[in-house]
Amino acid sequence: MAAKILVVDDDSNVQRLLQYTLKQEGYDVIVAPDGAEGFRLWGAEAPDLILLDVVLPKLDGYQVAAKIRSEEGNASHVPIIMLTAEQEVEQRVRGLRAGADDYLIKPFHPAELLARIKSLLARFAPREAAARPPLGRILAFYGAKGGVGTTTIAINAAIALHRELGRKVCLVDGNLQFGDHRVFLDLGLDRKSIVDVVSAPTIDGDLLRQVMVKHDSGIDLLLAPPSPETAELVRPEHLPFIAERLAGLYDYTILDIDKRLDDVNLGVFEAAETVYVVMTADLSCLKNVRLIIETMDHVGYPPDKLQLVLNRSNAFTGINVKNAEGALKRTIEHQIVNEYRGAISALNSGAPFMFTKADSSLGASLLHFARAVDKQAVATTAAEPARAR
């Protein structure tokens, strides 16, 4: 049965173009010329996906999206792609916060529209895969030194794994004293945190679900303590224990940890399947990476447990990738391009670039990294039953 798509746009030329493009792909199409009619048809026709223009008579796109999400509750979720001529990040953020799942800037190529439609339909359609057990992978993101972009990569990788690859993802802010996820994601100090977990008499799945903070991008967050003094409530054994419980609920549990090699972080290393060491190509960072490699080797971890992520790989530092690999005597597995202005703009607005500007060069580089992470996890999962047999 063909998927039904509701097009809400007051421009007759856009209506005709979208109807033709979608029907060529085999979709059923219904059209609404204004926001009020679009909202009515959502209730009457139960479309599988909505293409929603922002500027509409009667009700604008933001109002329509917000009304639909309010009416849906938690029982269902129709994917919404917002269409707009506005290129400002603030407009994208407003649409996403109103309830849109994706955003397209006019004019757009039909191939990009169809790709996004297929991705959203695959992610939200009821299917047997929803009943499959989670992948249960625990990944640690560790910065070789401060300022290399570890938190930026951890947050945006989590969003890419969820929004682009359809994975269920939990992101844990493991920088217990000075966690930045609240700032990077524009969240207040009133949100629940890991302190609420470790203060409970028993840590189980029900408790973790209650404490999780749902971000607008769709990922779940376990935030760091709201103040440095409350970080002392989290003991070294807590994070590994919590990560193991989260692995039973999510495809990926991503722990973003600071650069200390203390009992807390070593416990996270032990629990993690893979430790992604984020670095830049400068002498002090290379020195730290060598010490981390030596420490991991001394502890007895297999070489493939640690993977290197070179951030700002195309930035000029006087040390190229080949020289860095030579100094470290090992391959750098992953590279993220340098787009400092885009990254810092996303940080200052509290809107991660994989959420609002996934089509940027930085977004494409991060998505390539996320796909590599997912490919490795799927291969490992497939190999485990074989080893068990």
N, C-alpha and C positions, 0 to 999 in steps of 0.2 A: 504494500500500500504506500502510495507516494506521500511524502511529507507535505504538510500544508503550511504555507508561509503567508503571513499577513503583512502587506505593504501599507504603511501609513505615511502618505505624502500628498501635499496639496498641488504639486506640480504635475500636470497631465503628461508632460513629456517624460519626466522621470518615471511615472507610473507605467507608461507604455514600454519604456526601455527595460525596467525591472521585470515586468510581466513576460516580455519576450525572452529575456535571459534565463529567467527561472523556469519557464515552461519548456525551453529547449533542454534543460537538465532534468526534466521529468517531474518537477514540483507542481503541486496544486497551488494556485495563487488567488488570494482574495485581497481587495483593495479598499482602503478607507481614505477619504479626502481631507479629513480633519481629525483632531485628537479625540473629540467626544465619540465620533463614530468608530475610531480605532479601538477605544476602550470598550465600546459596546460589542464590537465584533470579536474582541478577545474573549468576552464572556459567552457569546453565542456560538462561536465557531471552534473554540479550543484549538488555535493554531499550534503547530510544533515549533514555530520560530516567528519573531516579529522584526521587520525592518522598519525602524521608527525615525522619521525626520524630526529634527529639533524644533524648527520654526513651523508651527501649525496653527490654523484657526481654532478657536474655542478653547482647546487645551493644548499647551505646548508639549513637546516630547518629554521634558523632564517631569511634568505633571502626570502624563500618561504612565510613564515608567513607575513613578512612585505609587500611583493608585493601584497599578497591577500588582506590585510587590506587596502592598498593604493588604490587598484582597486575597492574594495567594496564601499568605502565612507560610508555614513550613510544609504544607501538604504537597505542593508541587512547585515547579519552576520552569516557566517558559523562557527560553533564551531570547535576549533582546540585543540587536545590533543597532546602535544609533548612527544616523547619517547627518552630517553637518558640513557646512562650508567653513566653519570656524576652525582655525588651526591652533588657537591658544590652549596651553595645557590646562588652564583653569576651567575652560569649557568642557574639556574631556573629563576632568576630575568631577565636575558637577554632574555630568551624565552618568558616570560610573557609580557615583554615590547615590544617584536617584534609583539605581537598580539595573542599569545596562550592563551587559556582559562583555560587550566589545564596542568598538568605535571605528567608523570609517569617515575619512575626510573626502568630500566631493571636490573635484571629480576623482573617481577611483576606477581601476581596471576591473572588468567583470570577472576575470580569473581570480583576483584577490578576494572579491566579494564571495564567490562560490567556495573558495578554499576556507574562508572564515565560517561560512554557513555550515559546511560539512564538518568542520572541527567542532562547532558548538552542538550540532545535532548528535554527533557521536558522543560528546561528553555528557549530554543531559538526557539522551534517550533512555527509556527503561530497557534494560538488557540483562542477560544472565551474568555478564561480567561484573555487574554490581554486587552479585552475591559471592564473588570469588574472595578468598582471604587476601588481606593486604600483603604487599610485597614485604613489608616489615623491615626496611633497610634503615640503618642508623648511620648518618654521615656527620662528620665533624669538620667545621671550617675554622682553620687556625691561622692567625696572621703571624708572619715571620717577624714583623715589627709593627708598631703603631703607624696608622696612616696609609697602609697599603691597599685599603679598600675591602677588607674581609667582610665587614657587615653589609656593605653594598652588594657584594657578590652573593653572600648567603641569602639575603632577602630576595634579590631578583632571581636567583636560581630557584628558590622555593616557588615564587610566583610563576616562573616559566614552566616548571614541572607540573604545576596545577593547571594553569590556564591554557598552555599550548599542548601539553601532553596528557592531560586528563587524569593526573595522579592526585591522590589524597595526601596532603602535605601538612605537617606540623613543623613550625619553626620555633626553636627554643633559644631565648637570649641567655646564653651561658656566661656573659660578662656580668657577674653577680653584683659587683659594686657600682660599676658605671655603665650599665647597659644602655644602648642607644636606640633600641627598637621603638620605644615610645616617640622619640624625636623623628626618626626616619619615617615612621608610619603615621605621624600626626595623632598620637593617642595621649590621653591624659593620665595623670597619676592616680586617678580613681579606679582604674582597671585592675582586675584581679591579677595576681602574680604567682610565681613559684612559692612565695612565702605562704600563701593560702594552702598550697599542697603539703609542704613539709610540716606545717603546724597542725595538720589533721591527724587524728589517731591512727587512721589507716589510709594508705594510698592505693586506690584502685581505679579502674576505668571510669566508673561513674563520677568519682571526684574530679578526675582529670577533665572529663567532658564539661563539668560545671565551671571549672576555672579557666578553660580555654577562651581566648578572645578571638572572635571571628573578624578578620579583616575584610574590607570591601572587595579585595581581589579574590576572595574565596579560600585563602589559606587560614589555618588556625595558628594562634600564637600562644606560647607560654612565656610571659614577660618576666624580666628580671625584677628583683626587689625594688620597691619605689625609692629606697634610700640606702646609702652605703652601710649604715649601721645594721639594717635588717638583713644584709647579706650574710652576716655571721650565723643566721639561723639555718642556712643551707650547708650541710656537712658534705665532705668529699664523697660519701657513699650515696648521697641523694640523687645526683644527676644521672649516674649510670642506672640506678634502680628505676627512676622515672622514665628514662629513655627506653628501657626494656618494656615497660608497660605501654608506652606510646607506640612501640613497634607492633603491638597487637591490634592497634586501631588505625594505623596510617601506612600508606605505601612508603613514605619517606618521613623520618624524623631527623630534622637538620638542626644541629647544635652549633651555634655561633659562639666561639669562645675567645678569650683574650690571649695575649702572648706569653703569659706566665707558664712555666713548666712546674706547677705545684701539684699537690695531691688531687685537687679538684679536676684539673685538666688531664692529668695522667689517668684518672678514672674514666674520663670521657674517651680518651684514646683507646682504653681497653675495651669499652663498650662498642665503639664505632667499628663498622665494617671497613670504612675508608676514611682517612684523614686527608682533607684537601688543604695543603699549606699554600696560602696566598702570599705572593711575593712580588717585588718589583726588581728591575735590573739595576741595582746600585750596590756598592761594595759592602755597606753595613748590612744590608738585607741578605746578600749572598753569604756573608759570614754567619748570620743567624741560621740560615737554612742549612748550612753544613753542620752546625751544632745540633739542629733538630734531627737531621738524618743520622748523625752519630748516636744520638740519644735513643732513637727508635731502634737502631741496630743493636745497641747495647742491651736494651730491654728484651730483645729477641723477637720483635715483630717481623713478619715477612716483608720483603722489599715492596711488594705491590699494595701493602696497606696504606702507604703514603703516596700521594700524588701531588705534583707541583702545579700550581696555577699562576702563571705569569700575568699579572694585571698591568694594564697600560703598555702592552707589548710593543706597540709601534711608537712609543714616546722616545725621544732622543735622550739617552743618558750616557752615551759613550761606550756602553756595553750592550752588544747585540745578543740575540738568543743563543747563537752558537758559542759565543764566548762564555755566557753564563752557564751553559751546559758543560762546557769544558772545565770551568772552575769547580763545578759541583760533581763532576764525573758521573753524571746521570742525565737522562732525558727529562725535559720539561714537558709534561703530558698535555697541558692545556694552556691556551693563551686567550686573553681578553683584550680587545683593542682599547686604545686611549681615546676617550671623548670626555675630557674633564668637565667642560662646560655643561654638557648634558647631564652628567652624573651629579654635579654640585647643584644644578638647578632642581633636579628631582629631590635631592636631599633637603634643600631649603624649603621646598613646597610641601614636603611630607607625602609625596606621591611618587613611588618607585617607577623608574622608566619602563620596566616590563609591564606595568599596569597602565600607564598613560601614553608611552611612546615606544611600544614594542617594535614598531617598524623602523626605528632608527638604526644606524650602523652599530651602535653599542648594544641595542636590543637583539640584533641579528647575531652578534658575537656571543652574547650571553645565552641565546637560544641554542646555538651550536654546542656550547659547553653543556647545557642542560640535557641535550639529546645524547651526548657522550656519556654523561652520568647515568641516564636512564638505560641506555643500551648495555652498559656494564652490569647494572643491577638486574636487568631481565636475564642476561646471560648467566649470571651467578645463580639466580633463582631456578633457572631451568636445569643447571648442573647439579643442584643440591639433591633432588630426588634420585638422580642417576647415581650419585655417590652413595646415597642411602641404600639403594638396591645392591 
